[in-house]
Amino acid sequence: MGHSMIIGKKKSSKLASLVLWLSVIAGLLVLLMLFGAAMGLWEPIDGFRYYRTWFKSIGFTVCGISILCLIFLITQRRLAGKKKAILSLLIGLAILWPMISSVVGESISYPPIHDISTDTINPPQFLTLKEDRDGARNTLVYGGPKIAAQQIEAFPDIIPIISTLSPDDAYSKALSVGKTMGWKIIGEDPAVRRYEGTAKTPFFKFVDDTVVVVSETPTGSRIDIRSVSRIGRGDIGVNAKRIREFINIFNQ
C-alpha cells in the first residue's frame, strides 16, 4: 500500500520582507548622499563627508543582517524568503562596491594636488574667473615646481595637444569639446583663442574651474588645458581625468 505525502505551501517570512525593505531604504539613503548636492539639499562637500563617513557602516550592516536572515531561513524549512535575503545581500555588496573594488583591483595612489595643467612651466592663467569665485577655498595661483613634479610623476600622459589644425580651427574645435563635456563656458575670447569654464563632478557636483588656451606653432597649433578644484587639497585624479577626456575627444 503506497503512502502519499502532502507538502504544504511555504509561509512567507516577514523577517525577510523587513530585511529587504531596510536594505532598499539603506540603498536609497546612500544614493541620496551621492546625489543630494545635485538636488540642492546640501553643499557638495557635505554630501561627500556624509558618504565617506557612513557608506561602509551602512553597507556592512545591510550585508550582516542579510546573511543572518539567510542563515535563519535555511534552518526554517517551512519559511520562504531566501531570494529576498539574497537580494538584500546584493544591495549591501553594491553599497560596499567602491571599497571592494579598491581591495580587489589595482590600488591607485593619487598625489595631494588639485591643480592639473598640460603646461606645468607656464600654465594657462585665469583672467575671467577670480579668487572670490563662489564657494572657492583654493587659489587659482599655480603652486609651482613642487606641484608640477607631483603631477608629472602621477600623470605623465597629461601633455599639450599638438595639432595640424590652424589656430582658429583648433580653437573652434577646443571650444566645441568643452561644450560637449558639459562645461559652462565663461570668458570666451576668439581673438586671443582662449576661454574659461566651470565643470562639475558627476556625483557630488563639486565645481572645478577650467581654462583652455590655443597657440600657434610652425606646423599648426598647440592646445593647453588646465583644471583646478575649488575645494579640497587633493582631487583623487578628477582633474587629470577631465583633461584626459578632453584630449581624447579632441583627437577623435
Rosetta silent file (secondary structure, phi, psi, omega in degrees, C-alpha in Angstrom):
SEQUENCE: MGHSMIIGKKKSSKLASLVLWLSVIAGLLVLLMLFGAAMGLWEPIDGFRYYRTWFKSIGFTVCGISILCLIFLITQRRLAGKKKAILSLLIGLAILWPMISSVVGESISYPPIHDISTDTINPPQFLTLKEDRDGARNTLVYGGPKIAAQQIEAFPDIIPIISTLSPDDAYSKALSVGKTMGWKIIGEDPAVRRYEGTAKTPFFKFVDDTVVVVSETPTGSRIDIRSVSRIGRGDIGVNAKRIREFINIFNQ
SCORE:     score description
SCORE:     0.000 S_00000001
   1 L     0.000  125.128 -176.548    0.000    0.000    0.000 S_00000001
   2 L   -78.623  152.762  177.132    1.553    3.293   -1.079 S_00000001
   3 L  -108.273  137.855  177.416    1.917    6.263    1.167 S_00000001
   4 L  -110.705  143.674 -179.570    1.197    9.797   -0.014 S_00000001
   5 L  -120.017  127.292  178.762    2.830   12.886    1.412 S_00000001
   6 L  -100.158  118.073 -179.835    1.183   16.265    1.298 S_00000001
   7 L   -98.634  119.678 -178.757    3.675   19.097    1.266 S_00000001
   8 L   -75.504  157.475  178.736    2.211   22.366    2.474 S_00000001
   9 L   -70.384  136.442  179.933    2.979   25.686    0.850 S_00000001
  10 L   -65.337  142.752 -179.907    5.879   27.545    2.434 S_00000001
  11 E   -87.752  134.492 -179.690    4.940   30.523    4.534 S_00000001
  12 E   -67.004  134.880 -177.753    6.408   33.868    3.512 S_00000001
  13 L   -83.242  120.058  175.962    8.945   35.175    6.008 S_00000001
  14 H   -66.648  -32.116  179.549    8.064   38.586    7.463 S_00000001
  15 H   -62.685  -44.064 -179.899   11.684   38.870    8.587 S_00000001
  16 H   -62.970  -39.681  178.242   12.944   38.527    5.001 S_00000001
  17 H   -64.820  -41.257  179.336   10.495   41.199    3.837 S_00000001
  18 H   -64.409  -44.492  179.986   11.591   43.530    6.637 S_00000001
  19 H   -62.160  -40.793  179.350   15.287   42.990    5.859 S_00000001
  20 H   -64.486  -43.933  179.114   14.662   43.690    2.167 S_00000001
  21 H   -62.179  -42.725  178.063   12.787   46.896    2.937 S_00000001
  22 H   -62.581  -38.822  179.598   15.561   48.051    5.267 S_00000001
  23 H   -66.630  -41.858  177.995   18.150   47.265    2.575 S_00000001
  24 H   -62.875  -44.152  178.593   16.239   49.235   -0.064 S_00000001
  25 H   -61.874  -41.215  178.656   15.933   52.203    2.318 S_00000001
  26 H   -63.110  -42.303  178.568   19.673   51.968    3.049 S_00000001
  27 H   -62.879  -41.818  178.283   20.442   51.891   -0.670 S_00000001
  28 H   -65.762  -34.676  178.946   18.259   54.941   -1.287 S_00000001
  29 H   -65.118  -40.976  178.509   19.977   56.730    1.598 S_00000001
  30 H   -66.770  -41.156  176.855   23.397   56.140    0.023 S_00000001
  31 H   -61.839  -36.637  178.294   22.099   57.371   -3.351 S_00000001
  32 H   -64.256  -38.750  177.029   20.793   60.477   -1.592 S_00000001
  33 H   -63.064  -38.384 -178.167   24.286   61.121   -0.199 S_00000001
  34 H   -71.292  -39.943 -171.689   25.715   60.790   -3.717 S_00000001
  35 H  -113.336    3.910 -178.238   23.175   62.979   -5.492 S_00000001
  36 L   -60.252  -37.096  179.555   21.837   65.216   -2.697 S_00000001
  37 L   -65.350  -38.247  178.813   24.073   68.118   -3.746 S_00000001
  38 L   -66.358  -25.573  178.867   22.735   67.910   -7.306 S_00000001
  39 L   -88.024   -1.973  178.869   19.220   68.130   -5.837 S_00000001
  40 L    80.047   17.658 -177.445   20.190   71.241   -3.888 S_00000001
  41 L   -79.857  -29.884  179.589   19.824   69.587   -0.480 S_00000001
  42 L  -161.612  173.472  179.225   23.329   70.451    0.725 S_00000001
  43 L   -73.220  151.181  179.967   26.746   71.600   -0.410 S_00000001
  44 H   -52.375  -41.761 -178.119   28.924   69.119   -2.368 S_00000001
  45 H   -64.677  -32.465  178.403   31.497   68.900    0.441 S_00000001
  46 H   -68.750  -44.711  177.391   28.738   67.967    2.913 S_00000001
  47 H   -60.787  -40.548  178.342   27.448   65.174    0.684 S_00000001
  48 H   -62.144  -43.516  179.931   30.996   63.913    0.244 S_00000001
  49 H   -66.013  -43.178  178.108   31.538   63.860    4.023 S_00000001
  50 H   -56.978  -47.160 -176.772   28.224   62.085    4.661 S_00000001
  51 H   -64.409  -50.190 -177.933   29.127   59.425    2.115 S_00000001
  52 H   -61.854  -32.775 -177.616   32.720   58.904    3.294 S_00000001
  53 H   -76.859  -37.403 -166.944   31.562   58.724    6.927 S_00000001
  54 H  -112.286  -19.146 -169.710   28.607   56.388    6.540 S_00000001
  55 H   -63.394  -36.093  179.653   28.720   54.217    3.396 S_00000001
  56 H   -68.042  -45.184  179.712   30.880   51.469    4.941 S_00000001
  57 H   -60.967  -43.942  179.360   28.820   51.263    8.131 S_00000001
  58 H   -64.906  -45.812 -178.792   25.584   51.139    6.145 S_00000001
  59 H   -62.220  -45.891  179.735   26.953   48.571    3.697 S_00000001
  60 H   -65.303  -37.335  178.771   28.327   46.249    6.398 S_00000001
  61 H   -64.546  -45.433  179.184   25.082   46.499    8.381 S_00000001
  62 H   -61.996  -45.594  178.848   22.979   45.563    5.337 S_00000001
  63 H   -61.883  -41.577 -178.062   25.287   42.645    4.497 S_00000001
  64 H   -62.960  -49.854 -178.291   25.275   41.477    8.123 S_00000001
  65 H   -69.837  -29.180  178.549   21.510   41.408    8.616 S_00000001
  66 H   -68.520  -42.447  179.343   21.047   39.836    5.167 S_00000001
  67 H   -66.563  -43.691  177.793   23.434   36.981    5.967 S_00000001
  68 H   -61.459  -41.131  178.207   21.832   36.397    9.373 S_00000001
  69 H   -63.220  -43.134 -179.659   18.402   36.377    7.743 S_00000001
  70 H   -63.489  -42.764  178.157   19.570   33.914    5.096 S_00000001
  71 H   -62.034  -42.216  179.005   21.050   31.575    7.741 S_00000001
  72 H   -61.609  -43.417 -178.132   17.793   31.737    9.713 S_00000001
  73 H   -67.693  -32.984  177.662   15.710   30.893    6.632 S_00000001
  74 H   -64.713  -34.775 -179.812   17.950   27.933    5.785 S_00000001
  75 H   -80.500  -19.008 -179.924   17.238   26.485    9.255 S_00000001
  76 L  -106.847   88.940 -171.711   13.481   27.138    8.926 S_00000001
  77 L   -63.838  -24.672 -176.818   12.452   24.926    6.027 S_00000001
  78 L   -88.817    2.334  179.318    8.815   25.994    6.069 S_00000001
  79 E  -105.552  133.497  176.486    9.649   29.657    5.605 S_00000001
  80 E   -98.581  153.033  177.654   10.097   31.250    2.162 S_00000001
  81 L   144.013    6.250 -178.799   12.180   34.347    1.565 S_00000001
  82 H   -61.135  -36.871 -179.930   15.708   33.281    0.626 S_00000001
  83 H   -62.972  -38.144  178.543   15.526   35.269   -2.611 S_00000001
  84 H   -65.892  -40.437  179.675   14.676   38.414   -0.653 S_00000001
  85 H   -65.758  -40.220  179.053   17.602   37.806    1.699 S_00000001
  86 H   -66.492  -41.193  177.738   19.968   37.257   -1.247 S_00000001
  87 H   -62.086  -40.198  177.330   18.682   40.437   -2.941 S_00000001
  88 H   -61.887  -41.231  178.841   19.270   42.327    0.311 S_00000001
  89 H   -63.253  -40.619  178.787   22.827   40.966    0.412 S_00000001
  90 H   -63.494  -37.245  176.514   23.419   42.114   -3.161 S_00000001
  91 H   -62.873  -43.574  178.528   22.252   45.622   -2.204 S_00000001
  92 H   -61.924  -41.783  178.624   24.732   45.614    0.675 S_00000001
  93 H   -66.676  -35.742  177.640   27.554   44.487   -1.598 S_00000001
  94 H   -64.234  -39.795  177.907   26.623   47.204   -4.116 S_00000001
  95 H   -63.036  -37.759 -178.029   26.883   49.825   -1.359 S_00000001
  96 L   -86.479    1.230 -173.068   30.333   48.468   -0.447 S_00000001
  97 H   -54.932  -42.268  178.403   31.460   48.170   -4.082 S_00000001
  98 H   -56.525  -39.423  178.847   33.865   51.163   -4.018 S_00000001
  99 H   -71.064  -42.494 -179.327   35.691   49.567   -1.082 S_00000001
 100 H   -62.735  -44.674 -177.860   35.582   46.067   -2.603 S_00000001
 101 H   -66.473  -32.910  178.952   36.925   47.241   -5.970 S_00000001
 102 H   -72.197  -29.013  179.262   39.791   49.119   -4.316 S_00000001
 103 H   -80.278  -45.011 -176.923   40.780   45.991   -2.381 S_00000001
 104 H   -76.310  -42.262 -176.520   40.370   43.505   -5.245 S_00000001
 105 L   -83.037 -172.108  179.867   41.570   45.764   -8.052 S_00000001
 106 L   -75.338  125.387 -179.213   44.766   47.684   -8.513 S_00000001
 107 L   -76.665  126.577 -179.857   45.231   50.267   -5.796 S_00000001
 108 L  -108.975  126.901  178.809   45.839   53.756   -7.194 S_00000001
 109 L  -105.610  120.628 -179.079   47.591   56.342   -5.076 S_00000001
 110 L  -102.593  142.204  177.498   46.932   59.948   -6.058 S_00000001
 111 L   -70.460  155.321 -178.848   49.122   62.875   -5.002 S_00000001
 112 L   -79.840   60.673  178.953   47.532   65.536   -2.753 S_00000001
 113 L  -126.596  157.982 -176.544   47.166   68.062   -5.581 S_00000001
 114 L  -138.319   12.094 -177.668   44.110   69.669   -7.188 S_00000001
 115 E  -128.001  107.354 -174.531   45.583   71.844   -9.971 S_00000001
 116 E  -117.789  134.252 -177.724   46.420   69.992  -13.209 S_00000001
 117 E  -140.673  143.969  175.420   47.836   71.577  -16.362 S_00000001
 118 L   -71.745  -18.776  176.268   49.155   70.352  -19.695 S_00000001
 119 L  -121.810  104.993 -177.540   51.831   73.046  -19.303 S_00000001
 120 L   -90.018   -7.094  178.796   53.437   72.922  -15.858 S_00000001
 121 L   -90.391  -49.416  175.440   56.115   75.527  -16.702 S_00000001
 122 L  -126.823   73.068 -176.227   53.801   78.292  -17.970 S_00000001
 123 L   -62.207  145.402  177.229   50.327   77.068  -17.025 S_00000001
 124 L   -54.279  136.993 -177.353   47.338   78.827  -18.648 S_00000001
 125 L   -96.876  148.339  174.832   46.219   81.740  -16.477 S_00000001
 126 L   -87.786  126.762  179.734   42.677   82.561  -15.385 S_00000001
 127 L  -111.919  -35.831 -178.929   41.622   86.057  -16.423 S_00000001
 128 L   -87.938  -49.333  177.225   37.847   86.000  -16.095 S_00000001
 129 L   -72.391  135.807 -174.960   37.442   83.723  -13.088 S_00000001
 130 L  -116.057  172.022 -179.187   38.698   85.383   -9.917 S_00000001
 131 L   -62.149  -28.086 -176.334   39.842   84.311   -6.459 S_00000001
 132 L   -90.445   20.195  179.466   36.465   85.249   -4.974 S_00000001
 133 L   -60.911  151.732 -169.550   34.505   82.804   -7.161 S_00000001
 134 L   -54.577  124.203  173.693   31.553   81.168   -5.410 S_00000001
 135 L    74.629    4.758 -174.777   32.484   78.581   -2.767 S_00000001
 136 L   -77.958  133.840  173.026   36.193   78.576   -3.623 S_00000001
 137 L  -117.158  -15.906  177.715   38.744   77.761   -0.931 S_00000001
 138 L   -97.385  149.087  178.726   41.641   77.025   -3.291 S_00000001
 139 L   -82.400  159.108  174.755   43.624   79.684   -5.096 S_00000001
 140 L   -93.917   -1.006  177.171   43.968   79.988   -8.860 S_00000001
 141 L   -77.114  124.821 -176.423   47.656   80.821   -8.440 S_00000001
 142 L   -64.980  142.889 -174.179   49.697   77.849   -9.670 S_00000001
 143 L   -76.562   -8.816  174.914   51.709   76.067   -6.971 S_00000001
 144 L    89.554 -162.444 -173.073   54.982   75.978   -8.913 S_00000001
 145 H   -56.460  -34.659 -179.261   57.688   73.305   -9.327 S_00000001
 146 H   -63.385  -45.912  178.151   56.598   71.236   -6.311 S_00000001
 147 H   -67.345  -41.558 -179.366   53.090   70.743   -7.708 S_00000001
 148 H   -59.841  -43.097 -178.685   54.470   70.241  -11.218 S_00000001
 149 H   -63.411  -40.586  178.878   56.822   67.472  -10.052 S_00000001
 150 H   -66.678  -39.848  178.816   53.986   65.584   -8.337 S_00000001
 151 H   -64.461  -46.886 -176.680   51.789   65.893  -11.422 S_00000001
 152 H   -61.596  -37.252  179.035   54.485   64.695  -13.828 S_00000001
 153 H   -70.083  -40.704 -176.163   55.178   61.654  -11.663 S_00000001
 154 H   -83.154  -36.599 -174.880   51.500   60.730  -11.243 S_00000001
 155 L  -131.026   67.795 -176.915   50.142   61.751  -14.656 S_00000001
 156 L   -65.271  -15.598 -178.626   52.962   61.685  -17.234 S_00000001
 157 L   -83.890   -7.924 -179.605   50.401   61.459  -20.060 S_00000001
 158 L   -82.172   94.079 -178.390   48.971   64.922  -19.340 S_00000001
 159 L  -134.982  163.757 -178.922   50.727   66.911  -22.068 S_00000001
 160 L   -60.545  153.673  172.209   49.657   69.587  -24.586 S_00000001
 161 E   -85.262  123.912  175.770   47.702   68.672  -27.700 S_00000001
 162 E  -106.170  118.722 -172.226   49.820   69.270  -30.802 S_00000001
 163 E  -124.383  152.234  174.379   47.573   69.649  -33.852 S_00000001
 164 L   -87.702   -3.233  176.968   47.978   70.281  -37.560 S_00000001
 165 L   -67.707  151.866  174.126   44.805   72.387  -37.482 S_00000001
 166 L   -65.006  155.855 -179.903   45.151   76.126  -37.902 S_00000001
 167 H   -54.272  -41.018 -179.925   44.978   78.030  -34.589 S_00000001
 168 H   -66.647  -42.652  178.751   41.476   79.345  -35.377 S_00000001
 169 H   -66.789  -38.967  179.542   40.170   75.910  -36.326 S_00000001
 170 H   -65.032  -39.320  178.370   41.823   74.356  -33.276 S_00000001
 171 H   -64.079  -44.816  179.457   40.205   76.983  -31.042 S_00000001
 172 H   -59.514  -42.378 -179.982   36.794   76.338  -32.572 S_00000001
 173 H   -69.022  -41.156  179.910   37.207   72.605  -32.029 S_00000001
 174 H   -63.493  -37.927  177.341   38.505   73.070  -28.476 S_00000001
 175 H   -65.078  -40.744  178.542   35.503   75.249  -27.639 S_00000001
 176 H   -63.176  -38.691  179.162   33.198   72.583  -29.056 S_00000001
 177 H   -64.014  -44.823  178.649   34.890   69.923  -26.890 S_00000001
 178 H   -57.962  -43.304  179.019   34.363   71.991  -23.738 S_00000001
 179 H   -66.916  -39.487  178.487   30.671   72.377  -24.551 S_00000001
 180 H   -60.743  -35.877 -179.704   30.368   68.670  -25.365 S_00000001
 181 L   -79.928    0.287  175.190   31.785   67.863  -21.924 S_00000001
 182 L    85.004   15.908  178.611   29.091   69.992  -20.325 S_00000001
 183 L   -71.777  146.038  170.159   31.282   72.861  -19.169 S_00000001
 184 E   -85.901  111.473 -173.885   29.680   76.240  -18.516 S_00000001
 185 E   -78.356  129.846 -179.922   31.726   78.455  -20.820 S_00000001
 186 E  -132.289  144.750  173.822   32.947   81.750  -19.345 S_00000001
 187 E    64.111   39.449  178.573   35.277   84.379  -20.782 S_00000001
 188 E   -69.255  124.632 -176.823   35.163   83.151  -24.366 S_00000001
 189 E  -139.562   87.925 -178.428   37.675   85.186  -26.399 S_00000001
 190 L   -62.401  -27.559 -176.782   38.218   84.035  -30.023 S_00000001
 191 L   -61.346  -37.634  178.871   40.552   86.971  -30.723 S_00000001
 192 L  -110.867    8.706  174.758   43.225   85.511  -28.433 S_00000001
 193 L    55.159   58.696  176.704   41.930   81.940  -28.741 S_00000001
 194 E  -149.596  152.149  171.822   41.190   81.241  -25.088 S_00000001
 195 E  -153.121  158.156  176.817   38.205   80.513  -22.887 S_00000001
 196 E  -118.533  165.085 -179.336   37.452   79.614  -19.314 S_00000001
 197 E  -163.896  173.199  173.473   34.723   77.461  -17.902 S_00000001
 198 E  -123.765  139.630  178.958   33.323   75.591  -14.923 S_00000001
 199 E  -124.781  153.261  179.340   32.826   71.843  -14.762 S_00000001
 200 E  -120.255  142.408  177.236   31.004   69.714  -12.201 S_00000001
 201 L   -72.652  153.235 -172.482   31.906   66.250  -10.926 S_00000001
 202 L   -61.190  -45.465 -171.443   29.317   63.530  -11.676 S_00000001
 203 L   -91.990  -64.021 -172.711   28.183   62.551   -8.176 S_00000001
 204 L   -84.634   -7.549  177.229   28.758   65.211   -5.550 S_00000001
 205 L    61.944   40.100  170.512   28.686   68.093   -8.077 S_00000001
 206 L   -65.578  140.161  178.872   31.915   69.717   -6.942 S_00000001
 207 E   -94.396  126.652  175.960   32.637   72.769   -9.108 S_00000001
 208 E  -118.756  151.864 -178.117   36.050   72.882  -10.807 S_00000001
 209 E  -106.090  139.436 -177.063   37.458   75.702  -12.934 S_00000001
 210 E  -128.285  151.969  173.398   38.951   75.195  -16.397 S_00000001
 211 E  -143.396  137.299 -179.746   40.882   77.281  -18.876 S_00000001
 212 E  -125.599  130.282 -179.794   41.843   76.407  -22.463 S_00000001
 213 E  -129.229  129.769  178.712   44.424   78.314  -24.498 S_00000001
 214 E  -109.156  130.481  178.707   45.299   77.729  -28.170 S_00000001
 215 E  -126.261  157.617 -177.816   48.638   78.974  -29.528 S_00000001
 216 E   -84.723  142.862  175.210   50.202   78.923  -32.979 S_00000001
 217 E  -127.806  165.814  179.785   53.052   76.568  -33.889 S_00000001
 218 L   -58.933  -27.378 -177.208   55.140   76.250  -37.082 S_00000001
 219 L  -108.419    3.943 -178.982   53.117   73.180  -38.091 S_00000001
 220 E   155.367 -105.005 -175.319   49.677   74.186  -36.811 S_00000001
 221 E  -152.301  163.013  177.101   48.591   74.739  -33.236 S_00000001
 222 E  -129.036  135.173 -178.547   49.053   73.751  -29.610 S_00000001
 223 E  -118.112  123.344  176.735   46.192   73.389  -27.147 S_00000001
 224 E  -112.886  140.783 -178.703   46.769   73.681  -23.395 S_00000001
 225 E  -129.174  140.313  175.465   44.206   72.820  -20.750 S_00000001
 226 E  -133.486  139.135 -178.539   44.201   73.493  -17.025 S_00000001
 227 E  -136.086  127.907 -173.211   41.661   72.250  -14.486 S_00000001
 228 E  -130.870  132.205  176.716   41.519   73.358  -10.831 S_00000001
 229 E   -78.833  141.338  179.365   39.306   72.225   -7.940 S_00000001
 230 L   -76.733  -31.982  178.772   37.635   74.958   -5.912 S_00000001
 231 L  -135.660  157.137  178.174   37.822   72.994   -2.658 S_00000001
 232 L    97.332  136.626  179.064   39.860   70.106   -1.312 S_00000001
 233 L   -71.472  -45.270  177.815   43.602   69.576   -1.046 S_00000001
 234 L  -115.457  154.036 -176.708   43.578   66.515   -3.317 S_00000001
 235 L  -113.641   10.215 -176.561   41.205   65.703   -6.170 S_00000001
 236 L    44.301   39.609  173.389   41.699   61.882   -6.348 S_00000001
 237 L    83.372    5.515 -174.767   42.592   62.224  -10.017 S_00000001
 238 H   -64.414  -46.304 -177.224   39.430   64.037  -11.141 S_00000001
 239 H   -67.560  -38.839  176.619   41.134   66.973  -12.893 S_00000001
 240 H   -63.913  -40.280  178.395   43.626   64.732  -14.694 S_00000001
 241 H   -63.440  -39.254  179.758   40.752   62.520  -15.830 S_00000001
 242 H   -64.444  -45.629  179.903   38.880   65.576  -17.138 S_00000001
 243 H   -65.947  -39.111  177.832   41.881   66.787  -19.150 S_00000001
 244 H   -60.989  -42.616  178.221   42.498   63.257  -20.440 S_00000001
 245 H   -63.990  -41.236  177.775   38.876   63.075  -21.612 S_00000001
 246 H   -58.740  -48.576 -178.807   39.240   66.474  -23.316 S_00000001
 247 H   -60.803  -43.369 -179.221   42.351   65.296  -25.157 S_00000001
 248 H   -64.411  -42.531  178.744   40.690   62.055  -26.272 S_00000001
 249 H   -66.094  -42.606 -179.415   37.600   63.835  -27.610 S_00000001
 250 H   -61.293  -39.679 -175.236   39.683   66.469  -29.396 S_00000001
 251 H   -80.765   -4.954  179.813   41.836   63.810  -31.070 S_00000001
 252 L   -68.206    0.000    0.000   38.892   61.773  -32.333 S_00000001
